Amino acid sequence: MTPRALPFVLIAALLTGAGCTELPPVEQSVDAAGLAAPYPDLVPTAWLTDDLPDPRLETGDAAALEARGAALRRRAAALRRDISG
């Protein structure tokens, strides 16, 4: 097995083990008062987004962001060459 494949194998084993776990029935994990409690009221969630500020991107920001991304990719490529070379 290659070292690069090891994390994937470990994650697969962990998920397989988690899928085989036996969970206790809900009735055993909630007490009688919890089972007898009324269902909570549903409330509107619009207030979550009411106070959000307007987006800060301007018309020329997309080009500036693309240029910055290209510069960072060039820098990353140069750093990779320095390490491997």
Stockholm file with secondary structure:
# STOCKHOLM 1.0

chainA/1-85         MTPRALPFVLIAALLTGAGCTELPPVEQSVDAAGLAAPYPDLVPTAWLTDDLPDPRLETGDAAALEARGAALRRRAAALRRDISG
#=GR chainA/1-85 SS CCTTTHHHHHHHHHHHHHHTCCCCCHHHHSCHHHHHSCCCCCCCCTHHHHTCCCCCCCTTHHHHHHHHHHHHHHHHHHHHHHHHC
#=GC SS_cons        CCTTTHHHHHHHHHHHHHHTCCCCCHHHHSCHHHHHSCCCCCCCCTHHHHTCCCCCCCTTHHHHHHHHHHHHHHHHHHHHHHHHC
//
